């Protein structure tokens, strides 16, 4: 299988300090309009987002806390602080998932690193959620060797209510082929920590009974395809060689014996492979109704790729791949589909050593439909007055794309200063405005519109802005 080539779309960034923003992008055969809302900011590596049945959002931060976001507000006090957390480089508080029967038992499962006997380990703990706190911890599995890199660790339940746990090779590649260790594996257990009787190595006296598949390097995404119930896993490769795999019961995925597109009898070559690296993290099949164009597409959060990878498939065959939000928000680690069908993502920019660790640290963002219908971005207006028609079209364009941050008459908002009277901080002449619209001022939250709208529309917007500031 050859490395896939991406079709890069010019998606638009929201203002880092603004509440929301609308932009245009082409997805498959249709226009799709997203509105992007910043729900939480100044976070430190939010590793996992999940939702309770009442639509309350929970998320972990790798520093060791679980946070709660409800009805538009982030609770200042964490609902859980893990005291023996070890947050070093890539370790800390990682995966989280709610029980499929949460309404009955209120169980939430969390994976985190800890220190013991002068070593670093990983454990999975079940908690009970009550009165906005997590209580009654029960360790389900522990003493999984860990290291500052390659820890995993994503948690997901299958349709049969079995819990899957991905683990990295802990910087010791040979462990991935060793069935006596938990490392470089996808593990499968019951919700109480016991081992299912149909696990592939349950009768092997020299293997860990919890192992479902092995030969993995650092898998950070697990997702079940809704129709076929096939498990897909994303995995970080060595030098490139990032993978998306279809996971088979008892399958050996080759690391470190084979990688990239290498083959060997008894080992499974990647379903998809990416060189150069995209840094695939959490993966989800889109199952909501808000974006019908994405139905059953596999969406992959990308760290090094700084984007969302969209994979269109049919019966296990790839039809198309596209890159969304390319380099607009930096590294993306968590990606989930909310109960409203919207897409929620968490950035991972304060994530040394790959990142610079610069403020404003990390954010949780929501992608929702903007309400703009396809084909209406550059509406045609019948008028004998060509100048008036052009002005009205540009005014509509400005309202759709710019007014949420700059105000409908450039008067500014709570987060963006007024431009009335030509109060520009980044050049007041037409060419400067054109450049700013085209390339953005990313460090200030100004998006780059290049590729999302035409050069003609960019020039029209610049003229419109100059005209409005003088009124």
C-alpha positions as CSV (number, residue, x, y, z in Angstrom):
1,X,0.0,0.0,0.0
2,X,1.3,3.4,-0.9
3,X,1.4,6.4,1.4
4,X,-1.7,8.4,1.0
5,X,-1.5,12.0,-0.3
6,X,-3.8,14.5,1.5
7,X,-5.9,17.2,-0.1
8,X,-5.2,20.2,2.1
9,X,-8.1,22.5,2.8
10,X,-7.6,26.0,4.0
11,X,-9.7,26.0,7.2
12,X,-9.9,29.1,9.3
13,X,-8.8,29.7,12.9
14,X,-11.0,31.2,15.5
15,X,-9.8,34.1,17.5
16,X,-7.9,32.8,20.5
17,X,-9.8,35.2,22.8
18,X,-13.1,35.4,20.9
19,X,-16.2,33.4,21.6
20,X,-17.0,32.2,18.0
21,X,-16.3,32.6,14.4
22,X,-17.8,31.4,11.0
23,X,-15.8,30.3,8.0
24,X,-16.1,28.3,4.8
25,X,-14.5,25.0,3.8
26,X,-15.2,22.5,1.1
27,X,-15.8,19.0,2.3
28,X,-16.2,16.2,-0.2
29,X,-18.8,17.4,-2.8
30,X,-20.5,20.0,-0.7
31,X,-19.9,23.3,1.1
32,X,-19.8,22.8,4.9
33,X,-19.8,25.8,7.2
34,X,-18.5,25.6,10.7
35,X,-18.9,28.0,13.6
36,X,-16.0,27.6,16.1
37,X,-16.5,28.4,19.8
38,X,-13.7,28.6,22.4
39,X,-15.2,26.8,25.4
40,X,-12.1,26.8,27.7
41,X,-8.6,28.3,27.4
42,X,-5.4,28.6,29.4
43,X,-5.4,24.8,29.9
44,X,-2.4,22.6,30.2
45,X,-2.6,19.6,27.7
46,X,-6.2,18.6,28.0
47,X,-5.8,14.9,27.1
48,X,-9.3,13.5,26.9
49,X,-12.8,15.0,26.5
50,X,-16.0,13.0,27.3
51,X,-19.7,13.7,28.0
52,X,-22.1,12.6,30.6
53,X,-25.7,11.8,29.6
54,X,-26.9,15.2,30.8
55,X,-24.4,16.8,28.3
56,X,-22.0,17.9,31.0
57,X,-18.5,17.8,29.6
58,X,-15.6,16.4,31.5
59,X,-12.0,16.5,30.5
60,X,-8.6,15.6,31.9
61,X,-5.5,17.7,32.0
62,X,-2.2,15.9,32.0
63,X,-1.1,17.7,35.2
64,X,-3.5,15.4,37.2
65,X,-6.9,17.0,37.3
66,X,-10.4,16.3,35.9
67,X,-12.4,19.4,35.0
68,X,-16.1,19.9,34.5
69,X,-17.9,22.2,32.0
70,X,-21.6,22.6,32.3
71,X,-24.1,25.0,30.7
72,X,-21.4,27.2,29.2
73,X,-19.3,27.5,32.3
74,X,-16.1,25.8,33.4
75,X,-15.9,25.0,37.1
76,X,-12.9,26.6,38.6
77,X,-12.3,23.8,41.1
78,X,-11.3,20.3,39.6
79,X,-13.7,17.5,40.4
80,X,-10.6,15.2,40.9
81,X,-7.0,15.8,41.8
82,X,-4.8,12.7,41.5
83,X,-2.2,13.1,44.2
84,X,0.3,10.5,43.1
85,X,0.4,11.6,39.5
86,X,3.7,11.6,37.6
87,X,3.5,14.2,34.8
88,X,6.8,14.1,33.0
89,X,7.2,14.9,29.3
90,X,4.4,12.7,27.9
91,X,3.1,11.2,31.1
92,X,0.4,12.2,33.5
93,X,-3.4,12.0,33.6
94,X,-4.4,10.5,30.3
95,X,-7.4,8.6,28.9
96,X,-10.9,8.7,30.4
97,X,-14.2,7.1,29.4
98,X,-17.7,6.7,31.0
99,X,-19.3,3.4,31.5
100,X,-21.9,2.4,28.8
101,X,-24.4,2.0,31.7
102,X,-23.4,5.2,33.4
103,X,-27.1,6.1,34.1
104,X,-27.3,3.1,36.4
105,X,-23.8,2.9,38.0
106,X,-22.2,6.3,37.5
107,X,-18.8,4.8,36.8
108,X,-16.0,6.7,35.1
109,X,-12.7,5.1,34.1
110,X,-9.4,7.0,34.1
111,X,-5.8,6.1,33.2
112,X,-2.8,7.8,34.7
113,X,0.9,7.4,35.4
114,X,2.3,7.1,38.9
115,X,5.7,6.4,40.5
116,X,6.6,3.4,42.7
117,X,9.9,1.6,43.5
118,X,11.8,4.3,41.7
119,X,10.0,3.4,38.4
120,X,7.2,4.9,36.3
121,X,4.0,3.0,35.9
122,X,0.5,3.2,34.4
123,X,-2.8,2.2,36.0
124,X,-6.5,2.3,35.1
125,X,-8.9,3.3,37.9
126,X,-12.7,3.2,38.1
127,X,-14.4,6.0,40.0
128,X,-18.0,6.8,40.9
129,X,-19.3,10.2,39.9
130,X,-21.4,11.7,42.6
131,X,-22.3,15.4,43.4
132,X,-19.7,16.6,40.9
133,X,-16.9,14.7,42.4
134,X,-15.2,11.4,41.7
135,X,-15.2,9.0,44.7
136,X,-14.6,5.3,45.6
137,X,-11.5,4.6,43.4
138,X,-11.1,1.0,42.4
139,X,-7.8,0.0,40.6
140,X,-8.6,-2.3,37.7
141,X,-5.2,-2.8,36.3
142,X,-1.8,-1.4,37.3
143,X,2.0,-1.9,37.2
144,X,2.0,-1.4,33.5
145,X,5.6,-0.3,32.9
146,X,5.8,3.3,31.6
147,X,8.4,5.8,30.4
148,X,8.5,9.5,29.7
149,X,7.5,8.6,26.1
150,X,5.3,6.0,24.5
151,X,2.7,5.5,27.3
152,X,-0.5,5.3,25.2
153,X,-3.1,5.5,26.6
154,X,-6.7,5.7,25.1
155,X,-9.7,4.0,26.8
156,X,-12.8,2.9,24.9
157,X,-15.8,0.5,25.4
158,X,-16.9,-1.8,22.6
159,X,-20.6,-2.5,21.8
160,X,-20.4,-5.5,24.2
161,X,-19.3,-3.3,27.1
162,X,-15.7,-4.5,27.2
163,X,-13.1,-2.0,28.1
164,X,-10.1,-1.5,25.7
165,X,-6.8,0.1,26.8
166,X,-4.0,1.1,24.5
167,X,-0.4,1.0,25.9
168,X,2.9,2.1,24.4
169,X,6.2,0.3,24.4
170,X,7.6,2.5,27.1
171,X,10.7,3.2,25.0
172,X,11.6,-0.4,25.0
173,X,10.5,-1.7,21.6
174,X,11.1,-5.3,22.2
175,X,8.4,-5.3,24.9
176,X,5.8,-4.9,22.1
177,X,6.5,-8.5,21.0
178,X,6.7,-9.9,24.5
179,X,3.3,-11.5,25.5
180,X,4.5,-11.6,29.2
181,X,4.3,-7.8,29.4
182,X,1.5,-5.2,29.0
183,X,3.5,-2.9,26.8
184,X,2.9,-2.2,23.2
185,X,-0.5,-3.8,23.4
186,X,-4.2,-3.2,23.2
187,X,-5.7,-4.7,26.4
188,X,-9.3,-5.9,26.9
189,X,-11.0,-6.3,30.3
190,X,-14.4,-6.2,31.9
191,X,-15.6,-3.1,33.6
192,X,-14.7,-4.6,37.0
193,X,-11.2,-5.5,36.0
194,X,-11.7,-9.2,35.3
195,X,-10.6,-10.8,32.1
196,X,-13.2,-11.8,29.5
197,X,-13.2,-15.5,28.8
198,X,-13.0,-15.0,25.0
199,X,-9.7,-13.0,25.1
200,X,-7.2,-14.6,22.6
201,X,-4.5,-15.5,25.2
202,X,-6.7,-16.4,28.1
203,X,-5.5,-20.0,28.0
204,X,-1.9,-19.2,27.3
205,X,0.1,-19.7,30.6
206,X,3.0,-17.5,29.3
207,X,0.9,-14.5,28.2
208,X,-0.9,-11.7,29.9
209,X,-4.6,-12.7,29.7
210,X,-5.7,-9.1,29.1
211,X,-4.0,-8.8,25.7
212,X,-6.2,-8.4,22.7
213,X,-3.5,-7.4,20.1
214,X,0.2,-6.7,20.3
215,X,3.2,-5.4,18.3
216,X,2.2,-1.7,18.8
217,X,4.6,1.2,19.3
218,X,2.5,4.0,20.7
219,X,-1.3,3.7,20.0
220,X,-3.2,6.8,21.1
221,X,-6.5,6.4,19.3
222,X,-9.2,3.7,19.5
223,X,-12.5,3.8,17.6
224,X,-15.2,1.3,16.7
225,X,-16.8,1.6,13.3
226,X,-20.6,1.8,14.0
227,X,-21.9,-0.5,11.2
228,X,-19.2,-3.2,11.3
229,X,-18.1,-2.9,14.9
230,X,-14.5,-3.1,13.6
231,X,-11.9,-1.6,16.0
232,X,-9.6,0.9,14.4
233,X,-6.4,2.2,16.2
234,X,-4.1,5.0,15.4
235,X,-0.4,4.6,16.2
236,X,2.8,6.7,16.2
237,X,5.5,5.3,14.0
238,X,9.3,5.7,14.4
239,X,10.5,8.0,11.6
240,X,7.2,8.7,9.9
241,X,5.4,5.4,9.5
242,X,2.4,6.6,11.5
243,X,-0.4,4.1,11.2
244,X,-4.2,3.5,11.2
245,X,-4.8,-0.2,11.8
246,X,-7.9,-2.4,11.7
247,X,-7.5,-4.4,14.9
248,X,-7.9,-8.2,14.8
249,X,-8.3,-10.4,17.8
250,X,-4.9,-11.7,18.7
251,X,-3.2,-9.8,15.9
252,X,0.5,-9.0,15.8
253,X,1.1,-5.6,14.3
254,X,4.8,-6.1,13.9
255,X,6.6,-3.4,16.0
256,X,9.6,-3.4,16.1
257,X,10.2,-6.2,13.7
258,X,8.4,-4.5,10.9
259,X,7.1,-1.0,10.4
260,X,6.0,1.4,7.6
261,X,4.9,-0.9,4.7
262,X,7.3,-3.7,5.5
263,X,5.8,-7.2,5.6
264,X,6.5,-10.5,7.4
265,X,4.5,-13.7,7.8
266,X,2.4,-13.7,10.8
267,X,2.5,-9.9,11.2
268,X,0.0,-7.3,10.0
269,X,1.0,-4.4,7.8
270,X,-0.8,-1.1,8.4
271,X,-4.2,-0.5,6.9
272,X,-3.0,3.1,6.3
273,X,0.5,4.5,6.7
274,X,1.7,8.1,6.8
275,X,5.2,9.4,6.1
276,X,6.1,12.1,7.0
277,X,4.6,11.9,10.4
278,X,1.2,13.3,11.2
279,X,1.2,12.3,14.9
280,X,-2.2,10.6,15.0
281,X,-4.0,10.8,18.4
282,X,-7.7,10.3,19.2
283,X,-9.9,8.9,16.5
284,X,-13.7,8.9,16.2
285,X,-16.2,7.8,13.6
286,X,-18.7,10.6,13.0
287,X,-22.1,9.4,14.1
288,X,-24.0,12.7,14.7
289,X,-26.6,14.5,12.6
290,X,-25.2,18.0,12.6
291,X,-22.9,17.3,9.7
292,X,-24.5,14.7,7.4
293,X,-21.6,15.1,5.0
294,X,-19.3,13.5,7.6
295,X,-21.5,10.5,8.4
296,X,-19.4,7.4,9.3
297,X,-16.2,9.2,8.3
298,X,-13.2,8.4,10.5
299,X,-11.8,11.7,12.0
300,X,-8.3,11.6,13.5
301,X,-6.8,14.3,15.7
302,X,-3.2,15.0,14.6
303,X,-0.4,16.3,16.8
304,X,2.6,16.8,14.5
305,X,0.2,17.3,11.5
306,X,-1.6,20.1,13.5
307,X,-4.9,19.2,11.9
308,X,-7.9,16.8,11.7
309,X,-7.5,14.0,9.2
310,X,-10.8,12.9,7.6
311,X,-11.0,9.4,6.1
312,X,-14.0,8.5,4.0
313,X,-14.4,4.7,3.8
314,X,-16.9,2.2,2.4
315,X,-16.8,-1.5,3.5
316,X,-13.2,-1.1,4.7
317,X,-12.0,0.6,1.5
318,X,-10.7,4.2,1.6
319,X,-12.5,6.5,-0.8
320,X,-11.0,9.8,0.0
321,X,-8.8,11.6,2.6
322,X,-8.7,15.3,3.5
323,X,-6.9,17.4,6.0
324,X,-9.1,19.8,8.0
325,X,-8.0,22.8,10.2
326,X,-4.5,22.5,8.8
327,X,-2.1,24.5,11.1
328,X,-4.9,26.7,12.4
329,X,-4.9,25.6,16.1
330,X,-1.6,23.7,16.4
331,X,-1.4,20.2,17.9
332,X,-4.8,18.5,18.4
333,X,-5.0,15.5,20.7
334,X,-8.6,14.9,21.7
335,X,-11.5,14.8,19.3
336,X,-15.0,13.6,20.3
337,X,-18.5,13.8,18.9
338,X,-20.8,15.5,21.5
339,X,-24.4,14.5,22.2
340,X,-25.5,17.5,20.1
341,X,-23.6,16.0,17.1
342,X,-21.0,18.8,17.2
343,X,-17.3,18.1,17.1
344,X,-15.2,19.0,20.2
345,X,-11.4,19.2,20.1
346,X,-8.6,19.8,22.6
347,X,-5.3,21.4,21.6
348,X,-2.0,20.1,22.9
349,X,0.4,23.0,22.4
350,X,1.8,23.3,25.8
351,X,3.3,19.9,25.2
352,X,7.1,19.8,25.6
353,X,9.4,19.0,24.0
354,X,7.6,19.2,20.6
355,X,5.9,22.5,21.5
356,X,7.3,25.8,22.5
357,X,5.2,25.8,25.7
358,X,4.0,29.4,25.0
359,X,0.8,30.9,26.4
360,X,-2.1,31.0,26.0
361,X,-1.5,27.3,26.5
362,X,-4.3,25.0,25.4
363,X,-8.0,25.3,24.5
364,X,-11.1,23.2,24.0
365,X,-13.0,24.2,20.9
366,X,-16.5,23.3,19.6
367,X,-17.2,23.0,15.8
368,X,-20.9,23.4,15.1
369,X,-23.0,24.3,12.0
370,X,-23.0,28.0,11.3
371,X,-26.5,28.0,9.8
372,X,-25.3,29.4,6.5
373,X,-26.5,27.4,3.6
374,X,-24.3,26.2,0.8
375,X,-24.1,28.5,-2.2
376,X,-25.0,31.6,-0.2
377,X,-21.5,32.8,0.6
378,X,-21.2,35.0,-2.5
379,X,-24.9,35.6,-3.2
380,X,-26.0,37.0,-6.5
381,X,-28.0,40.2,-6.3
382,X,-30.0,41.4,-9.2
383,X,-29.7,45.2,-9.5
384,X,-29.3,47.8,-12.2
385,X,-26.9,49.6,-9.9
386,X,-23.8,47.4,-10.2
387,X,-21.9,49.3,-7.5
388,X,-24.7,49.0,-5.0
389,X,-25.1,45.3,-5.8
390,X,-21.3,44.7,-5.3
391,X,-21.3,46.6,-2.0
392,X,-24.3,44.6,-0.7
393,X,-22.6,41.3,-1.6
394,X,-19.4,42.4,0.2
395,X,-21.4,43.6,3.2
396,X,-23.0,40.1,3.4
397,X,-19.6,38.5,3.1
398,X,-18.3,40.7,5.9
399,X,-21.2,39.9,8.1
400,X,-20.8,36.2,7.5
401,X,-17.1,36.1,8.0
402,X,-15.9,39.0,10.1
403,X,-18.7,40.6,12.1
404,X,-18.7,38.1,15.0
405,X,-15.3,39.5,16.1
406,X,-15.1,42.9,14.6
407,X,-18.7,44.0,15.0
408,X,-21.2,44.5,12.1
409,X,-19.9,48.1,11.6
410,X,-16.3,47.6,12.7
411,X,-17.1,49.0,16.1
412,X,-15.3,46.1,17.8
413,X,-16.5,43.6,20.4
414,X,-15.5,42.7,24.0
415,X,-12.4,41.0,22.7
416,X,-11.5,43.0,19.6
417,X,-10.8,46.7,19.4
418,X,-12.7,49.1,17.2
419,X,-11.4,49.9,13.7
420,X,-13.6,53.0,13.3
421,X,-11.5,56.0,12.2
422,X,-8.8,53.8,10.8
423,X,-7.4,52.6,14.2
424,X,-5.4,49.7,12.7
425,X,-2.5,48.3,14.6
426,X,-1.2,46.2,11.7
427,X,-1.2,48.7,8.8
428,X,-4.1,50.9,7.6
429,X,-3.3,51.0,3.9
430,X,-5.2,48.7,1.5
431,X,-2.3,46.4,0.8
432,X,-1.7,45.8,4.5
433,X,-5.4,45.0,5.0
434,X,-5.3,42.6,2.1
435,X,-2.2,40.9,3.5
436,X,-3.8,40.6,6.9
437,X,-7.0,39.1,5.5
438,X,-4.9,36.7,3.3
439,X,-2.3,35.6,5.8
440,X,-3.9,36.3,9.1
441,X,-2.2,37.4,12.3
442,X,-2.2,34.0,13.9
443,X,-0.5,34.9,17.2
444,X,-3.2,37.5,17.8
445,X,-6.1,35.2,16.8
446,X,-6.6,36.7,13.3
447,X,-7.4,33.9,10.9
448,X,-5.8,33.4,7.4
449,X,-8.5,33.5,4.8
450,X,-6.2,32.5,1.9
451,X,-7.8,29.6,0.0
452,X,-11.1,29.8,1.8
453,X,-12.3,32.8,-0.2
454,X,-11.1,34.1,-3.6
455,X,-8.5,36.9,-4.0
456,X,-11.3,39.0,-5.6
457,X,-13.4,38.6,-2.4
458,X,-10.4,39.5,-0.2
459,X,-9.8,42.7,-2.2
460,X,-13.5,43.5,-2.0
461,X,-13.4,43.0,1.8
462,X,-10.4,45.3,2.1
463,X,-12.2,48.0,0.1
464,X,-15.3,47.6,2.2
465,X,-13.4,47.8,5.4
466,X,-11.6,51.0,4.3
467,X,-14.9,52.5,3.2
468,X,-16.7,51.6,6.5
469,X,-13.9,53.0,8.7
470,X,-14.3,56.4,7.0
471,X,-18.0,56.7,7.5
